[in-house]
Amino acid sequence: MAETGTADKSKSYDGFTEDERAAMKERAQELKKSSRAKGGAKANGEADVLAKIAEMPPADQAMAERIHAIVKEHAPDLSPKTWYGMPAYARGGKNIVFFQGSHKFKARYCTLGFEENANLDDGAMWATSFALTEITPEVEARIIELVKRAAG
């Protein structure tokens, strides 16, 4: 029997969960919208990101708003966009950083992730995503450092 996106991880399933299918549908809509968009893509992208943040549960929303503010302040050359229904920030159409709320796939934590075009390389192995349960001053300082480095 297919898992329906519940938190019960003991059930196995074949194929995609409802949450995964919903994310793929969101991505298809994003691609259609971006193919029609012209010069105002950055402004439209920000409106889309803010709309997605507004839909989040309060705890996820607070973290997403802070991540959005950090990226705007410390990596202003990155363009906001949605990616599989999540806030993301890109350069030249290539994602650099994204925020995934815990609600997205019913996870116990939010995720701050970096895609392969982020400048985070550090030897033969480095982290590309981080679990977030809250943004303390120490965590915020680390996020700022990562975002600056990724966008650099």
N, CA, C and O atoms as a GROMACS GRO file, in nm:
protein
  608
    1MET      N    1   0.084  -0.119   0.000
    1MET     CA    2   0.000   0.000   0.000
    1MET      C    3   0.088   0.124   0.000
    1MET      O    4   0.190   0.126   0.069
    2ALA      N    5   0.053   0.225  -0.074
    2ALA     CA    6   0.134   0.347  -0.085
    2ALA      C    7   0.121   0.431   0.041
    2ALA      O    8   0.012   0.446   0.096
    3GLU      N    9   0.233   0.485   0.084
    3GLU     CA   10   0.233   0.576   0.199
    3GLU      C   11   0.174   0.708   0.154
    3GLU      O   12   0.201   0.754   0.043
    4THR      N   13   0.094   0.768   0.238
    4THR     CA   14   0.024   0.892   0.200
    4THR      C   15   0.087   1.015   0.260
    4THR      O   16   0.018   1.116   0.277
    5GLY      N   17   0.215   1.010   0.294
    5GLY     CA   18   0.281   1.129   0.346
    5GLY      C   19   0.269   1.140   0.496
    5GLY      O   20   0.298   1.246   0.552
    6THR      N   21   0.227   1.034   0.565
    6THR     CA   22   0.218   1.039   0.710
    6THR      C   23   0.356   1.026   0.770
    6THR      O   24   0.452   0.991   0.701
    7ALA      N   25   0.364   1.055   0.898
    7ALA     CA   26   0.493   1.050   0.966
    7ALA      C   27   0.537   0.908   0.995
    7ALA      O   28   0.650   0.888   1.038
    8ASP      N   29   0.452   0.806   0.973
    8ASP     CA   30   0.486   0.668   0.999
    8ASP      C   31   0.587   0.620   0.895
    8ASP      O   32   0.552   0.595   0.779
    9LYS      N   33   0.712   0.607   0.937
    9LYS     CA   34   0.819   0.568   0.844
    9LYS      C   35   0.830   0.416   0.831
    9LYS      O   36   0.907   0.368   0.749
   10SER      N   37   0.753   0.339   0.912
   10SER     CA   38   0.765   0.194   0.908
   10SER      C   39   0.697   0.134   0.785
   10SER      O   40   0.732   0.023   0.744
   11LYS      N   41   0.601   0.204   0.725
   11LYS     CA   42   0.533   0.154   0.606
   11LYS      C   43   0.622   0.173   0.484
   11LYS      O   44   0.688   0.276   0.469
   12SER      N   45   0.621   0.075   0.398
   12SER     CA   46   0.694   0.091   0.273
   12SER      C   47   0.595   0.130   0.164
   12SER      O   48   0.474   0.111   0.179
   13TYR      N   49   0.645   0.185   0.057
   13TYR     CA   50   0.558   0.225  -0.053
   13TYR      C   51   0.635   0.215  -0.183
   13TYR      O   52   0.758   0.218  -0.186
   14ASP      N   53   0.560   0.202  -0.289
   14ASP     CA   54   0.617   0.202  -0.422
   14ASP      C   55   0.576   0.332  -0.487
   14ASP      O   56   0.460   0.373  -0.477
   15GLY      N   57   0.669   0.399  -0.553
   15GLY     CA   58   0.636   0.524  -0.619
   15GLY      C   59   0.655   0.644  -0.529
   15GLY      O   60   0.734   0.641  -0.434
   16PHE      N   61   0.581   0.750  -0.559
   16PHE     CA   62   0.597   0.877  -0.490
   16PHE      C   63   0.487   0.898  -0.387
   16PHE      O   64   0.375   0.851  -0.405
   17THR      N   65   0.519   0.966  -0.278
   17THR     CA   66   0.418   1.003  -0.180
   17THR      C   67   0.333   1.116  -0.237
   17THR      O   68   0.368   1.176  -0.338
   18GLU      N   69   0.220   1.144  -0.171
   18GLU     CA   70   0.137   1.256  -0.213
   18GLU      C   71   0.216   1.387  -0.209
   18GLU      O   72   0.202   1.471  -0.297
   19ASP      N   73   0.298   1.403  -0.105
   19ASP     CA   74   0.378   1.525  -0.092
   19ASP      C   75   0.479   1.538  -0.205
   19ASP      O   76   0.500   1.648  -0.258
   20GLU      N   77   0.540   1.427  -0.244
   20GLU     CA   78   0.636   1.431  -0.354
   20GLU      C   79   0.566   1.463  -0.486
   20GLU      O   80   0.617   1.541  -0.567
   21ARG      N   81   0.450   1.404  -0.507
   21ARG     CA   82   0.374   1.434  -0.630
   21ARG      C   83   0.333   1.580  -0.632
   21ARG      O   84   0.339   1.644  -0.737
   22ALA      N   85   0.292   1.634  -0.519
   22ALA     CA   86   0.254   1.776  -0.512
   22ALA      C   87   0.373   1.865  -0.544
   22ALA      O   88   0.358   1.965  -0.614
   23ALA      N   89   0.492   1.831  -0.493
   23ALA     CA   90   0.611   1.910  -0.521
   23ALA      C   91   0.645   1.905  -0.670
   23ALA      O   92   0.685   2.007  -0.727
   24MET      N   93   0.630   1.790  -0.732
   24MET     CA   94   0.658   1.780  -0.876
   24MET      C   95   0.558   1.863  -0.957
   24MET      O   96   0.596   1.925  -1.057
   25LYS      N   97   0.434   1.865  -0.915
   25LYS     CA   98   0.334   1.948  -0.984
   25LYS      C   99   0.369   2.096  -0.968
   25LYS      O  100   0.356   2.174  -1.063
   26GLU      N  101   0.412   2.134  -0.848
   26GLU     CA  102   0.453   2.274  -0.828
   26GLU      C  103   0.570   2.308  -0.919
   26GLU      O  104   0.574   2.416  -0.977
   27ARG      N  105   0.666   2.216  -0.932
   27ARG     CA  106   0.781   2.241  -1.018
   27ARG      C  107   0.739   2.257  -1.163
   27ARG      O  108   0.791   2.344  -1.233
   28ALA      N  109   0.646   2.176  -1.208
   28ALA     CA  110   0.597   2.188  -1.346
   28ALA      C  111   0.534   2.325  -1.368
   28ALA      O  112   0.556   2.387  -1.472
   29GLN      N  113   0.456   2.373  -1.271
   29GLN     CA  114   0.395   2.505  -1.282
   29GLN      C  115   0.501   2.615  -1.284
   29GLN      O  116   0.489   2.712  -1.358
   30GLU      N  117   0.605   2.599  -1.201
   30GLU     CA  118   0.714   2.698  -1.198
   30GLU      C  119   0.783   2.705  -1.334
   30GLU      O  120   0.815   2.814  -1.382
   31LEU      N  121   0.807   2.590  -1.394
   31LEU     CA  122   0.873   2.588  -1.525
   31LEU      C  123   0.786   2.654  -1.632
   31LEU      O  124   0.838   2.728  -1.715
   32LYS      N  125   0.657   2.628  -1.630
   32LYS     CA  126   0.567   2.693  -1.726
   32LYS      C  127   0.569   2.844  -1.706
   32LYS      O  128   0.577   2.920  -1.803
   33LYS      N  129   0.561   2.886  -1.582
   33LYS     CA  130   0.559   3.029  -1.551
   33LYS      C  131   0.690   3.096  -1.593
   33LYS      O  132   0.688   3.205  -1.650
   34SER      N  133   0.804   3.032  -1.566
   34SER     CA  134   0.933   3.093  -1.599
   34SER      C  135   0.955   3.099  -1.750
   34SER      O  136   1.025   3.189  -1.797
   35SER      N  137   0.897   3.007  -1.825
   35SER     CA  138   0.913   3.012  -1.971
   35SER      C  139   0.835   3.128  -2.030
   35SER      O  140   0.869   3.177  -2.138
   36ARG      N  141   0.730   3.174  -1.959
   36ARG     CA  142   0.651   3.287  -2.006
   36ARG      C  143   0.704   3.420  -1.955
   36ARG      O  144   0.674   3.525  -2.011
   37ALA      N  145   0.784   3.416  -1.847
   37ALA     CA  146   0.832   3.539  -1.784
   37ALA      C  147   0.940   3.605  -1.869
   37ALA      O  148   1.019   3.539  -1.936
   38LYS      N  149   0.941   3.737  -1.864
   38LYS     CA  150   1.045   3.813  -1.934
   38LYS      C  151   1.127   3.889  -1.831
   38LYS      O  152   1.172   3.830  -1.733
   39GLY      N  153   1.147   4.017  -1.850
   39GLY     CA  154   1.235   4.100  -1.769
   39GLY      C  155   1.203   4.111  -1.622
   39GLY      O  156   1.294   4.137  -1.543
   40GLY      N  157   1.079   4.093  -1.579
   40GLY     CA  158   1.043   4.111  -1.439
   40GLY      C  159   1.057   3.985  -1.357
   40GLY      O  160   0.993   3.974  -1.252
   41ALA      N  161   1.137   3.891  -1.400
   41ALA     CA  162   1.146   3.763  -1.332
   41ALA      C  163   1.191   3.776  -1.187
   41ALA      O  164   1.139   3.704  -1.101
   42LYS      N  165   1.287   3.866  -1.157
   42LYS     CA  166   1.334   3.878  -1.020
   42LYS      C  167   1.223   3.930  -0.929
   42LYS      O  168   1.204   3.878  -0.819
   43ALA      N  169   1.149   4.031  -0.973
   43ALA     CA  170   1.039   4.085  -0.894
   43ALA      C  171   0.930   3.980  -0.877
   43ALA      O  172   0.877   3.963  -0.767
   44ASN      N  173   0.895   3.910  -0.985
   44ASN     CA  174   0.794   3.805  -0.976
   44ASN      C  175   0.842   3.692  -0.887
   44ASN      O  176   0.763   3.635  -0.811
   45GLY      N  177   0.969   3.659  -0.895
   45GLY     CA  178   1.026   3.553  -0.812
   45GLY      C  179   1.015   3.587  -0.665
   45GLY      O  180   0.984   3.501  -0.583
   46GLU      N  181   1.041   3.712  -0.632
   46GLU     CA  182   1.031   3.751  -0.492
   46GLU      C  183   0.887   3.742  -0.444
   46GLU      O  184   0.861   3.696  -0.333
   47ALA      N  185   0.792   3.786  -0.525
   47ALA     CA  186   0.651   3.776  -0.487
   47ALA      C  187   0.611   3.630  -0.467
   47ALA      O  188   0.538   3.598  -0.374
   48ASP      N  189   0.659   3.542  -0.554
   48ASP     CA  190   0.630   3.399  -0.541
   48ASP      C  191   0.688   3.342  -0.412
   48ASP      O  192   0.622   3.266  -0.342
   49VAL      N  193   0.814   3.379  -0.382
   49VAL     CA  194   0.879   3.332  -0.260
   49VAL      C  195   0.803   3.380  -0.137
   49VAL      O  196   0.776   3.302  -0.046
   50LEU      N  197   0.768   3.508  -0.135
   50LEU     CA  198   0.696   3.562  -0.020
   50LEU      C  199   0.558   3.495  -0.004
   50LEU      O  200   0.512   3.473   0.108
   51ALA      N  201   0.495   3.464  -0.115
   51ALA     CA  202   0.366   3.394  -0.108
   51ALA      C  203   0.383   3.254  -0.049
   51ALA      O  204   0.302   3.212   0.034
   52LYS      N  205   0.487   3.182  -0.089
   52LYS     CA  206   0.513   3.048  -0.035
   52LYS      C  207   0.546   3.056   0.114
   52LYS      O  208   0.501   2.972   0.192
   53ILE      N  209   0.624   3.156   0.153
   53ILE     CA  210   0.657   3.172   0.294
   53ILE      C  211   0.530   3.199   0.374
   53ILE      O  212   0.514   3.145   0.484
   54ALA      N  213   0.441   3.280   0.322
   54ALA     CA  214   0.316   3.314   0.391
   54ALA      C  215   0.227   3.191   0.413
   54ALA      O  216   0.146   3.190   0.505
   55GLU      N  217   0.241   3.090   0.330
   55GLU     CA  218   0.161   2.967   0.342
   55GLU      C  219   0.214   2.872   0.448
   55GLU      O  220   0.144   2.778   0.486
   56MET      N  221   0.336   2.895   0.497
   56MET     CA  222   0.399   2.802   0.591
   56MET      C  223   0.341   2.814   0.731
   56MET      O  224   0.289   2.919   0.769
   57PRO      N  225   0.351   2.705   0.810
   57PRO     CA  226   0.314   2.713   0.951
   57PRO      C  227   0.404   2.816   1.021
   57PRO      O  228   0.516   2.841   0.975
   58PRO      N  229   0.359   2.876   1.131
   58PRO     CA  230   0.432   2.986   1.194
   58PRO      C  231   0.581   2.961   1.222
   58PRO      O  232   0.663   3.049   1.196
   59ALA      N  233   0.618   2.846   1.275
   59ALA     CA  234   0.759   2.822   1.307
   59ALA      C  235   0.845   2.818   1.181
   59ALA      O  236   0.953   2.877   1.177
   60ASP      N  237   0.798   2.748   1.078
   60ASP     CA  238   0.870   2.743   0.950
   60ASP      C  239   0.874   2.881   0.887
   60ASP      O  240   0.977   2.923   0.833
   61GLN      N  241   0.762   2.951   0.894
   61GLN     CA  242   0.751   3.084   0.835
   61GLN      C  243   0.854   3.180   0.895
   61GLN      O  244   0.918   3.256   0.823
   62ALA      N  245   0.870   3.177   1.026
   62ALA     CA  246   0.966   3.266   1.092
   62ALA      C  247   1.108   3.239   1.043
   62ALA      O  248   1.184   3.333   1.016
   63MET      N  249   1.144   3.111   1.030
   63MET     CA  250   1.278   3.078   0.981
   63MET      C  251   1.294   3.117   0.834
   63MET      O  252   1.397   3.171   0.796
   64ALA      N  253   1.193   3.090   0.753
   64ALA     CA  254   1.200   3.123   0.610
   64ALA      C  255   1.212   3.274   0.590
   64ALA      O  256   1.287   3.319   0.503
   65GLU      N  257   1.138   3.351   0.669
   65GLU     CA  258   1.148   3.497   0.658
   65GLU      C  259   1.289   3.544   0.692
   65GLU      O  260   1.342   3.634   0.628
   66ARG      N  261   1.349   3.484   0.794
   66ARG     CA  262   1.485   3.524   0.834
   66ARG      C  263   1.585   3.484   0.727
   66ARG      O  264   1.675   3.563   0.694
   67ILE      N  265   1.573   3.365   0.671
   67ILE     CA  266   1.662   3.320   0.563
   67ILE      C  267   1.648   3.416   0.444
   67ILE      O  268   1.749   3.457   0.385
   68HIS      N  269   1.526   3.451   0.409
   68HIS     CA  270   1.501   3.542   0.297
   68HIS      C  271   1.572   3.676   0.321
   68HIS      O  272   1.637   3.729   0.231
   69ALA      N  273   1.559   3.730   0.440
   69ALA     CA  274   1.623   3.857   0.474
   69ALA      C  275   1.775   3.846   0.468
   69ALA      O  276   1.843   3.938   0.421
   70ILE      N  277   1.828   3.736   0.516
   70ILE     CA  278   1.974   3.714   0.514
   70ILE      C  279   2.024   3.710   0.370
   70ILE      O  280   2.123   3.776   0.337
   71VAL      N  281   1.957   3.634   0.285
   71VAL     CA  282   2.001   3.624   0.145
   71VAL      C  283   1.992   3.760   0.076
   71VAL      O  284   2.085   3.800   0.005
   72LYS      N  285   1.883   3.831   0.098
   72LYS     CA  286   1.868   3.964   0.035
   72LYS      C  287   1.978   4.059   0.080
   72LYS      O  288   2.030   4.137   0.000
   73GLU      N  289   2.015   4.054   0.207
   73GLU     CA  290   2.115   4.145   0.259
   73GLU      C  291   2.258   4.104   0.223
   73GLU      O  292   2.340   4.189   0.186
   74HIS      N  293   2.288   3.976   0.233
   74HIS     CA  294   2.426   3.931   0.219
   74HIS      C  295   2.460   3.870   0.083
   74HIS      O  296   2.577   3.846   0.054
   75ALA      N  297   2.360   3.846   0.001
   75ALA     CA  298   2.383   3.794  -0.135
   75ALA      C  299   2.280   3.855  -0.229
   75ALA      O  300   2.202   3.783  -0.291
   76PRO      N  301   2.279   3.988  -0.239
   76PRO     CA  302   2.174   4.056  -0.317
   76PRO      C  303   2.175   4.024  -0.466
   76PRO      O  304   2.076   4.050  -0.535
   77ASP      N  305   2.284   3.967  -0.516
   77ASP     CA  306   2.288   3.931  -0.658
   77ASP      C  307   2.213   3.801  -0.688
   77ASP      O  308   2.193   3.768  -0.805
   78LEU      N  309   2.172   3.727  -0.585
   78LEU     CA  310   2.094   3.606  -0.607
   78LEU      C  311   1.948   3.644  -0.628
   78LEU      O  312   1.895   3.730  -0.558
   79SER      N  313   1.885   3.579  -0.723
   79SER     CA  314   1.745   3.607  -0.757
   79SER      C  315   1.653   3.510  -0.683
   79SER      O  316   1.673   3.388  -0.689
   80PRO      N  317   1.554   3.562  -0.612
   80PRO     CA  318   1.458   3.473  -0.546
   80PRO      C  319   1.368   3.406  -0.649
   80PRO      O  320   1.333   3.464  -0.751
   81LYS      N  321   1.332   3.282  -0.620
   81LYS     CA  322   1.243   3.205  -0.706
   81LYS      C  323   1.185   3.092  -0.622
   81LYS      O  324   1.232   3.066  -0.512
   82THR      N  325   1.086   3.025  -0.673
   82THR     CA  326   1.042   2.904  -0.605
   82THR      C  327   1.097   2.785  -0.682
   82THR      O  328   1.118   2.790  -0.803
   83TRP      N  329   1.119   2.678  -0.607
   83TRP     CA  330   1.177   2.557  -0.664
   83TRP      C  331   1.110   2.440  -0.594
   83TRP      O  332   1.133   2.417  -0.475
   84TYR      N  333   1.029   2.365  -0.666
   84TYR     CA  334   0.947   2.259  -0.608
   84TYR      C  335   0.860   2.314  -0.495
   84TYR      O  336   0.832   2.245  -0.397
   85GLY      N  337   0.819   2.441  -0.509
   85GLY     CA  338   0.734   2.504  -0.410
   85GLY      C  339   0.808   2.554  -0.287
   85GLY      O  340   0.745   2.591  -0.188
   86MET      N  341   0.940   2.558  -0.293
   86MET     CA  342   1.021   2.606  -0.181
   86MET      C  343   1.089   2.736  -0.219
   86MET      O  344   1.118   2.759  -0.336
   87PRO      N  345   1.116   2.823  -0.121
   87PRO     CA  346   1.196   2.942  -0.149
   87PRO      C  347   1.336   2.901  -0.191
   87PRO      O  348   1.400   2.817  -0.127
   88ALA      N  349   1.384   2.960  -0.298
   88ALA     CA  350   1.519   2.931  -0.348
   88ALA      C  351   1.578   3.060  -0.402
   88ALA      O  352   1.507   3.157  -0.428
   89TYR      N  353   1.709   3.059  -0.420
   89TYR     CA  354   1.782   3.179  -0.466
   89TYR      C  355   1.885   3.132  -0.566
   89TYR      O  356   1.961   3.039  -0.541
   90ALA      N  357   1.886   3.200  -0.682
   90ALA     CA  358   1.965   3.151  -0.795
   90ALA      C  359   2.049   3.262  -0.857
   90ALA      O  360   2.024   3.381  -0.836
   91ARG      N  361   2.148   3.220  -0.933
   91ARG     CA  362   2.228   3.311  -1.016
   91ARG      C  363   2.230   3.250  -1.155
   91ARG      O  364   2.265   3.133  -1.173
   92GLY      N  365   2.192   3.332  -1.254
   92GLY     CA  366   2.192   3.283  -1.391
   92GLY      C  367   2.102   3.162  -1.411
   92GLY      O  368   2.132   3.076  -1.493
   93GLY      N  369   1.992   3.156  -1.336
   93GLY     CA  370   1.900   3.044  -1.349
   93GLY      C  371   1.940   2.919  -1.275
   93GLY      O  372   1.865   2.822  -1.272
   94LYS      N  373   2.059   2.919  -1.213
   94LYS     CA  374   2.107   2.801  -1.140
   94LYS      C  375   2.093   2.824  -0.990
   94LYS      O  376   2.143   2.923  -0.936
   95ASN      N  377   2.023   2.732  -0.925
   95ASN     CA  378   2.000   2.744  -0.782
   95ASN      C  379   2.130   2.741  -0.704
   95ASN      O  380   2.221   2.663  -0.734
   96ILE      N  381   2.137   2.827  -0.605
   96ILE     CA  382   2.252   2.831  -0.515
   96ILE      C  383   2.210   2.781  -0.377
   96ILE      O  384   2.275   2.694  -0.319
   97VAL      N  385   2.101   2.837  -0.325
   97VAL     CA  386   2.055   2.804  -0.190
   97VAL      C  387   1.902   2.790  -0.190
   97VAL      O  388   1.834   2.855  -0.268
   98PHE      N  389   1.850   2.704  -0.100
   98PHE     CA  390   1.705   2.689  -0.087
   98PHE      C  391   1.671   2.663   0.059
   98PHE      O  392   1.755   2.619   0.138
   99PHE      N  393   1.546   2.690   0.092
   99PHE     CA  394   1.493   2.662   0.225
   99PHE      C  395   1.375   2.567   0.209
   99PHE      O  396   1.284   2.592   0.131
  100GLN      N  397   1.377   2.459   0.284
  100GLN     CA  398   1.266   2.364   0.283
  100GLN      C  399   1.208   2.360   0.424
  100GLN      O  400   1.275   2.320   0.519
  101GLY      N  401   1.084   2.402   0.436
  101GLY     CA  402   1.017   2.398   0.565
  101GLY      C  403   0.994   2.255   0.610
  101GLY      O  404   0.984   2.164   0.527
  102SER      N  405   0.985   2.234   0.740
  102SER     CA  406   0.962   2.100   0.792
  102SER      C  407   0.828   2.044   0.746
  102SER      O  408   0.811   1.922   0.735
  103HIS      N  409   0.732   2.133   0.721
  103HIS     CA  410   0.600   2.091   0.678
  103HIS      C  411   0.599   2.030   0.538
  103HIS      O  412   0.509   1.953   0.504
  104LYS      N  413   0.699   2.064   0.457
  104LYS     CA  414   0.698   2.026   0.315
  104LYS      C  415   0.684   1.876   0.296
  104LYS      O  416   0.601   1.830   0.217
  105PHE      N  417   0.763   1.800   0.368
  105PHE     CA  418   0.757   1.654   0.359
  105PHE      C  419   0.738   1.592   0.497
  105PHE      O  420   0.775   1.477   0.522
  106LYS      N  421   0.678   1.671   0.587
  106LYS     CA  422   0.648   1.626   0.723
  106LYS      C  423   0.773   1.579   0.796
  106LYS      O  424   0.772   1.476   0.863
  107ALA      N  425   0.879   1.656   0.783
  107ALA     CA  426   1.007   1.626   0.850
  107ALA      C  427   1.007   1.686   0.990
  107ALA      O  428   0.922   1.769   1.022
  108ARG      N  429   1.101   1.645   1.072
  108ARG     CA  430   1.108   1.700   1.207
  108ARG      C  431   1.191   1.827   1.214
  108ARG      O  432   1.202   1.888   1.320
  109TYR      N  433   1.250   1.869   1.102
  109TYR     CA  434   1.330   1.991   1.098
  109TYR      C  435   1.320   2.055   0.961
  109TYR      O  436   1.286   1.990   0.862
  110CYS      N  437   1.351   2.183   0.956
  110CYS     CA  438   1.362   2.256   0.829
  110CYS      C  439   1.501   2.227   0.771
  110CYS      O  440   1.590   2.181   0.843
  111THR      N  441   1.518   2.253   0.644
  111THR     CA  442   1.647   2.231   0.578
  111THR      C  443   1.692   2.356   0.506
  111THR      O  444   1.615   2.418   0.432
  112LEU      N  445   1.816   2.393   0.529
  112LEU     CA  446   1.884   2.496   0.449
  112LEU      C  447   1.978   2.419   0.359
  112LEU      O  448   2.070   2.353   0.406
  113GLY      N  449   1.955   2.427   0.228
  113GLY     CA  450   2.033   2.347   0.135
  113GLY      C  451   2.104   2.432   0.032
  113GLY      O  452   2.063   2.544   0.002
  114PHE      N  453   2.212   2.376  -0.022
  114PHE     CA  454   2.292   2.443  -0.122
  114PHE      C  455   2.309   2.348  -0.240
  114PHE      O  456   2.336   2.229  -0.222
  115GLU      N  457   2.292   2.401  -0.358
  115GLU     CA  458   2.305   2.321  -0.479
  115GLU      C  459   2.450   2.322  -0.529
  115GLU      O  460   2.535   2.390  -0.472
  116GLU      N  461   2.477   2.245  -0.633
  116GLU     CA  462   2.615   2.224  -0.677
  116GLU      C  463   2.686   2.350  -0.726
  116GLU      O  464   2.809   2.351  -0.732
  117ASN      N  465   2.612   2.454  -0.762
  117ASN     CA  466   2.677   2.578  -0.806
  117ASN      C  467   2.715   2.670  -0.691
  117ASN      O  468   2.772   2.777  -0.713
  118ALA      N  469   2.684   2.630  -0.569
  118ALA     CA  470   2.726   2.706  -0.451
  118ALA      C  471   2.877   2.686  -0.432
  118ALA      O  472   2.929   2.577  -0.450
  119ASN      N  473   2.944   2.794  -0.395
  119ASN     CA  474   3.090   2.788  -0.377
  119ASN      C  475   3.126   2.741  -0.237
  119ASN      O  476   3.187   2.815  -0.160
  120LEU      N  477   3.089   2.618  -0.204
  120LEU     CA  478   3.115   2.565  -0.071
  120LEU      C  479   3.224   2.458  -0.070
  120LEU      O  480   3.254   2.402   0.035
  121ASP      N  481   3.282   2.429  -0.184
  121ASP     CA  482   3.382   2.323  -0.193
  121ASP      C  483   3.488   2.340  -0.084
  121ASP      O  484   3.541   2.449  -0.062
  122ASP      N  485   3.518   2.228  -0.016
  122ASP     CA  486   3.616   2.229   0.091
  122ASP      C  487   3.686   2.094   0.093
  122ASP      O  488   3.652   2.006   0.172
  123GLY      N  489   3.783   2.078   0.006
  123GLY     CA  490   3.853   1.951  -0.003
  123GLY      C  491   3.772   1.848  -0.079
  123GLY      O  492   3.704   1.880  -0.176
  124ALA      N  493   3.780   1.724  -0.033
  124ALA     CA  494   3.714   1.613  -0.102
  124ALA      C  495   3.571   1.587  -0.052
  124ALA      O  496   3.500   1.505  -0.108
  125MET      N  497   3.530   1.658   0.056
  125MET     CA  498   3.397   1.635   0.111
  125MET      C  499   3.350   1.759   0.187
  125MET      O  500   3.426   1.818   0.263
  126TRP      N  501   3.222   1.797   0.166
  126TRP     CA  502   3.166   1.911   0.239
  126TRP      C  503   3.014   1.894   0.249
  126TRP      O  504   2.954   1.821   0.171
  127ALA      N  505   2.956   1.963   0.344
  127ALA     CA  506   2.811   1.956   0.364
  127ALA      C  507   2.740   2.040   0.260
  127ALA      O  508   2.788   2.146   0.220
  128THR      N  509   2.624   1.993   0.215
  128THR     CA  510   2.542   2.070   0.121
  128THR      C  511   2.404   2.101   0.177
  128THR      O  512   2.327   2.173   0.114
  129SER      N  513   2.371   2.047   0.294
  129SER     CA  514   2.244   2.084   0.358
  129SER      C  515   2.260   2.076   0.509
  129SER      O  516   2.344   2.004   0.562
  130PHE      N  517   2.174   2.154   0.575
  130PHE     CA  518   2.180   2.167   0.719
  130PHE      C  519   2.040   2.161   0.777
  130PHE      O  520   1.948   2.225   0.725
  131ALA      N  521   2.022   2.086   0.884
  131ALA     CA  522   1.895   2.080   0.955
  131ALA      C  523   1.884   2.203   1.044
  131ALA      O  524   1.980   2.242   1.110
  132LEU      N  525   1.766   2.264   1.044
  132LEU     CA  526   1.740   2.382   1.127
  132LEU      C  527   1.619   2.356   1.215
  132LEU      O  528   1.513   2.318   1.166
  133THR      N  529   1.635   2.378   1.346
  133THR     CA  530   1.521   2.371   1.437
  133THR      C  531   1.487   2.508   1.492
  133THR      O  532   1.374   2.532   1.536
  134GLU      N  533   1.584   2.599   1.489
  134GLU     CA  534   1.562   2.738   1.526
  134GLU      C  535   1.681   2.820   1.478
  134GLU      O  536   1.788   2.765   1.449
  135ILE      N  537   1.662   2.951   1.469
  135ILE     CA  538   1.772   3.038   1.427
  135ILE      C  539   1.812   3.123   1.547
  135ILE      O  540   1.750   3.225   1.577
  136THR      N  541   1.917   3.077   1.613
  136THR     CA  542   1.975   3.150   1.725
  136THR      C  543   2.077   3.248   1.667
  136THR      O  544   2.108   3.241   1.548
  137PRO      N  545   2.129   3.340   1.748
  137PRO     CA  546   2.234   3.430   1.695
  137PRO      C  547   2.354   3.354   1.638
  137PRO      O  548   2.411   3.395   1.536
  138GLU      N  549   2.393   3.244   1.701
  138GLU     CA  550   2.506   3.165   1.651
  138GLU      C  551   2.472   3.099   1.518
  138GLU      O  552   2.554   3.098   1.426
  139VAL      N  553   2.352   3.044   1.509
  139VAL     CA  554   2.308   2.981   1.384
  139VAL      C  555   2.298   3.086   1.274
  139VAL      O  556   2.340   3.060   1.161
  140GLU      N  557   2.244   3.203   1.306
  140GLU     CA  558   2.233   3.308   1.205
  140GLU      C  559   2.371   3.348   1.152
  140GLU      O  560   2.388   3.367   1.032
  141ALA      N  561   2.468   3.360   1.241
  141ALA     CA  562   2.604   3.396   1.198
  141ALA      C  563   2.659   3.290   1.102
  141ALA      O  564   2.724   3.323   1.003
  142ARG      N  565   2.633   3.163   1.131
  142ARG     CA  566   2.681   3.054   1.045
  142ARG      C  567   2.608   3.058   0.910
  142ARG      O  568   2.669   3.035   0.805
  143ILE      N  569   2.478   3.086   0.912
  143ILE     CA  570   2.401   3.095   0.787
  143ILE      C  571   2.455   3.209   0.702
  143ILE      O  572   2.474   3.193   0.581
  144ILE      N  573   2.480   3.324   0.763
  144ILE     CA  574   2.535   3.438   0.689
  144ILE      C  575   2.667   3.399   0.624
  144ILE      O  576   2.690   3.428   0.507
  145GLU      N  577   2.754   3.334   0.700
  145GLU     CA  578   2.884   3.290   0.647
  145GLU      C  579   2.864   3.196   0.527
  145GLU      O  580   2.929   3.213   0.424
  146LEU      N  581   2.776   3.098   0.541
  146LEU     CA  582   2.752   3.002   0.433
  146LEU      C  583   2.692   3.069   0.309
  146LEU      O  584   2.734   3.041   0.196
  147VAL      N  585   2.595   3.157   0.330
  147VAL     CA  586   2.530   3.224   0.217
  147VAL      C  587   2.631   3.312   0.142
  147VAL      O  588   2.635   3.310   0.018
  148LYS      N  589   2.711   3.387   0.215
  148LYS     CA  590   2.814   3.470   0.151
  148LYS      C  591   2.912   3.385   0.072
  148LYS      O  592   2.947   3.418  -0.042
  149ARG      N  593   2.955   3.277   0.132
  149ARG     CA  594   3.052   3.189   0.065
  149ARG      C  595   2.990   3.121  -0.056
  149ARG      O  596   3.052   3.112  -0.162
  150ALA      N  597   2.867   3.073  -0.040
  150ALA     CA  598   2.798   3.005  -0.150
  150ALA      C  599   2.777   3.099  -0.269
  150ALA      O  600   2.791   3.058  -0.384
  151ALA      N  601   2.744   3.223  -0.240
  151ALA     CA  602   2.716   3.319  -0.347
  151ALA      C  603   2.843   3.380  -0.405
  151ALA      O  604   2.841   3.436  -0.514
  152GLY      N  605   2.953   3.369  -0.330
  152GLY     CA  606   3.080   3.431  -0.372
  152GLY      C  607   3.134   3.373  -0.492
  152GLY      O  608   3.240   3.415  -0.538
   0.00000   0.00000   0.00000
